[in-house]
């Protein structure tokens, strides 16, 4: 992977940075949000609490499964989490 880290390592970001990015969106509650790169679902859960509708797409099947488990565990089971057809390893 040429020194860039694994998909799991790339998906890990500081919670404060994610909160700042989500805050910068200034969501008011009626928005529809498309998130590309679900990771472990932390940002997805934040967005789901702030927007009317959230769609999230993750390329890596292990990350998709981990995010789905986390979102289900915290009651965010009503938000579509997709993996592109034919995408990923």
Secondary structure, 3 states (H helix, E strand, C coil): CCCCCCHHHHHCCCHHHHHHHHHHCCCCCCCEEEEECCCCCHHHHHHHHHCCEEEEECCCHHHHHHHHHHHHHCCCCCCCEECCCCCCC
